[in-house]
Amino acid sequence: MSKLNFTTFFDRNYLSRGLVMYESLKSVCSVPFTLYIFALDKFTIEFFDSRKAYFPEVITLPLSVLEESDPELLACKSNRSVISYYFTLSPCIPLFMLKKFDLPHICSLDADIVFYSDPTPVFNYLSENSIIITPHKFSKENSHKTTWGTYNVSFQIFRNDFTGLACLEKWREQCIDWCDDWFDQDHDRFADQKYLDEWPLLYKNSLKVLDDTVCGLATWNLNNYCLSIQKGTYFSNGYPIIFYHYHGVKFLSNNWVETGFSSYKTKMNAVVNRMYKDYIMNLIRKKDEYQIVAIQHIREKNRPELLSRILFESHAYFVRKNGAIVTVGFRILPVLIKKIIIKANGIIN
């Protein structure tokens, strides 16, 4: 593979994540690449437009370019929530990229992914496949979550051929018809990801599932693997991790960061702790370097007293004034201590 093509989308809330992802990709990729970023707000567009020399591999596009080319997608803005609309973009963006720019392939990925080693070997699967997808690989503690989808829409690759385009066209039609942020039990569908359950049957020999131990690691499958670190490189079951999905990492304030570990019963150890501390530190550095001020996350707007959420985390992180990051295990805290923390932060319980 002589060149890799990636695409993602985010607004100012995920800008620091996107920057960390970009830098990780640049540090490990063995071949040239282009990262096409669809900016969801004016702030993100202006950020990259004013710093083009710093991000030579990045091409930024306003979301309006996609919407103008797809009136049916644009119409969805009036019949679903913001987060559901963002889910609807999942098939529309890679389809647009393949058709508009006539790229040989496109990898659509989430901004909260970090590459720890060269992803080029993953793209080599395109020599025999048209579609590459990432399974959740749920740990036994999360096996019941397959109801929400066997595959995770965080990293998928499509080749610009009949099968790749047909897959995206069908997926686009499905998401435009329905793509809500809740599980529709009557029709067995959830957001953008449940539709992928039928792909192994539909595309058979043209589909590659990344069922290895080094791609798509995340909180919901981390318990499956033995992680280690050697000379600064992270390994999973003895093999270099290619990419990790930092789903669930949220800054609840300038000091507190939640991990999402409790939701998936993710086990903490020294290597996991180091990975998460490094990631959080890199996010903070990007925010400070570019003076990025995030606004409230769209999924958090209706959640009162966000800081109290960390008390229900098995592990969270506290950022001290000197920049040091402290791991806090709330599972072992007595109720009295939790009440003191709540009171100290002005939260009414």
SEDRENGU-686223 format. One line per 5 residues: number of its first residue (from 1); for each residue x, y, z of C-alpha. Coordinates in steps of 0.5 Angstrom, whole numbers. Layout:
NUM = X/Y/Z | ...
REM end
This chain:
1 = 0/0/0 | 3/6/-2 | -1/11/1 | -7/11/6 | -13/15/6
6 = -17/17/13 | -23/21/15 | -26/23/21 | -31/28/24 | -31/32/30
11 = -32/39/33 | -28/43/38 | -30/38/44 | -26/33/40 | -21/37/37
16 = -16/35/42 | -17/28/41 | -17/29/34 | -10/32/34 | -7/27/39
21 = -10/22/34 | -7/25/28 | 0/26/32 | 0/18/34 | -2/16/26
26 = 4/21/24 | 9/18/29 | 8/11/27 | 5/11/19 | 11/8/15
31 = 7/11/8 | 5/17/7 | -3/19/9 | -8/24/8 | -13/25/14
36 = -19/28/11 | -23/32/17 | -30/34/17 | -31/40/21 | -38/40/25
41 = -37/47/27 | -33/54/25 | -28/54/31 | -25/47/28 | -25/50/21
46 = -22/56/23 | -17/52/27 | -14/48/21 | -15/53/16 | -10/58/20
51 = -5/52/21 | -4/49/15 | 3/49/15 | 3/45/22 | -1/39/19
56 = 1/38/12 | -3/31/12 | -10/34/14 | -15/37/9 | -21/40/13
61 = -28/40/10 | -34/44/12 | -40/39/14 | -44/43/9 | -40/41/3
66 = -43/34/5 | -50/36/6 | -50/40/0 | -49/34/-4 | -54/30/0
71 = -61/33/1 | -63/27/4 | -58/27/9 | -59/34/11 | -67/33/12
76 = -65/28/17 | -63/34/22 | -70/36/23 | -72/29/25 | -67/27/30
81 = -63/29/35 | -56/32/34 | -52/26/37 | -57/21/32 | -55/26/26
86 = -48/25/28 | -49/17/27 | -52/18/21 | -46/21/18 | -42/15/19
91 = -44/12/12 | -45/18/8 | -38/21/9 | -34/15/7 | -39/14/1
96 = -38/22/-1 | -30/21/0 | -30/15/-5 | -35/18/-10 | -32/26/-10
101 = -25/25/-9 | -25/18/-13 | -20/15/-8 | -18/8/-8 | -20/7/-1
106 = -22/10/5 | -22/9/13 | -27/12/17 | -25/13/24 | -27/16/31
111 = -23/22/33 | -21/18/40 | -17/13/37 | -9/13/38 | -5/9/34
116 = 1/5/37 | 4/2/31 | 4/2/24 | -3/1/21 | -1/-1/14
121 = -1/-8/15 | -9/-7/16 | -10/-4/10 | -6/-10/6 | -13/-14/7
126 = -16/-10/2 | -12/-14/-3 | -17/-19/-2 | -23/-16/1 | -27/-10/0
131 = -29/-8/7 | -26/-8/13 | -29/-8/20 | -28/-8/27 | -31/-13/32
136 = -33/-11/39 | -29/-17/42 | -33/-17/48 | -30/-19/54 | -34/-25/58
141 = -36/-19/63 | -40/-15/57 | -42/-21/53 | -49/-19/54 | -48/-13/50
146 = -48/-16/43 | -55/-14/43 | -53/-7/42 | -48/-10/36 | -43/-15/34
151 = -39/-9/31 | -36/-2/33 | -37/3/28 | -30/7/30 | -25/4/25
156 = -28/1/18 | -24/1/11 | -28/1/4 | -25/0/-2 | -27/4/-8
161 = -30/-2/-12 | -37/-5/-13 | -38/-8/-7 | -35/-3/-2 | -40/2/-6
166 = -46/-2/-5 | -45/-3/2 | -44/4/4 | -50/6/-1 | -54/1/3
171 = -52/3/10 | -53/10/8 | -60/8/6 | -61/5/13 | -58/10/17
176 = -62/16/13 | -69/12/15 | -67/11/22 | -61/12/26 | -63/14/33
181 = -59/14/40 | -63/8/43 | -64/1/42 | -70/-1/38 | -72/-8/40
186 = -78/-9/35 | -73/-8/29 | -67/-10/32 | -63/-4/31 | -59/1/35
191 = -56/8/32 | -51/6/26 | -48/0/29 | -53/-5/29 | -54/-5/22
196 = -47/-8/21 | -49/-15/24 | -51/-17/17 | -45/-16/13 | -42/-22/14
201 = -48/-26/11 | -48/-20/5 | -41/-19/3 | -38/-26/6 | -31/-27/2
206 = -31/-19/1 | -31/-18/8 | -25/-18/13 | -26/-18/21 | -21/-15/25
211 = -21/-21/30 | -14/-20/32 | -11/-18/39 | -8/-12/37 | -14/-8/33
216 = -20/-4/36 | -18/-5/44 | -22/-1/48 | -26/-2/55 | -31/-7/53
221 = -25/-12/51 | -19/-10/55 | -20/-16/60 | -19/-21/54 | -12/-19/53
226 = -5/-19/57 | -2/-12/56 | 5/-10/57 | 10/-5/55 | 17/-6/52
231 = 22/0/50 | 16/5/50 | 12/0/46 | 5/-3/48 | 4/-10/47
236 = -3/-14/47 | -2/-22/48 | 6/-21/46 | 4/-17/39 | 5/-9/38
241 = -2/-6/39 | -4/-2/33 | -10/2/35 | -13/3/42 | -20/6/42
246 = -21/11/48 | -28/11/49 | -31/13/55 | -26/18/57 | -29/25/59
251 = -27/31/62 | -32/33/68 | -28/39/70 | -21/42/69 | -19/37/75
256 = -23/30/74 | -23/25/68 | -28/19/68 | -26/13/64 | -32/9/63
261 = -29/3/67 | -35/1/71 | -40/1/65 | -35/-5/62 | -32/-8/69
266 = -25/-6/66 | -20/-8/70 | -14/-4/72 | -7/-5/72 | 0/-2/71
271 = 0/-2/64 | -7/0/63 | -6/6/68 | 0/8/64 | -4/8/58
276 = -9/12/60 | -5/17/64 | -1/18/58 | -7/19/54 | -10/24/59
281 = -4/28/59 | -3/29/51 | -10/31/51 | -9/37/56 | -2/39/53
286 = -6/40/46 | -11/44/50 | -6/48/53 | -2/49/47 | -7/51/43
291 = -12/54/48 | -18/50/46 | -24/51/51 | -29/46/50 | -36/47/51
296 = -41/42/54 | -41/35/51 | -48/34/47 | -49/27/51 | -48/31/57
301 = -53/37/57 | -59/34/60 | -54/30/66 | -54/35/72 | -48/35/77
306 = -44/31/72 | -38/31/77 | -42/26/82 | -41/21/76 | -34/20/78
311 = -36/17/84 | -39/11/81 | -33/10/77 | -29/4/79 | -23/9/77
316 = -22/16/75 | -16/21/74 | -15/27/78 | -11/33/75 | -7/37/80
321 = -5/44/79 | 2/42/78 | 0/38/72 | 1/31/75 | -5/26/74
326 = -7/22/80 | -11/15/79 | -17/15/84 | -20/8/86 | -27/10/88
331 = -29/3/89 | -26/3/95 | -28/9/98 | -33/9/104 | -40/13/103
336 = -37/18/108 | -31/20/104 | -36/20/97 | -41/25/101 | -35/29/103
341 = -32/30/96 | -39/31/93 | -40/37/99 | -33/40/97 | -35/41/90
346 = -41/44/91 | -46/38/89 | -53/37/92 | -54/30/93
REM end
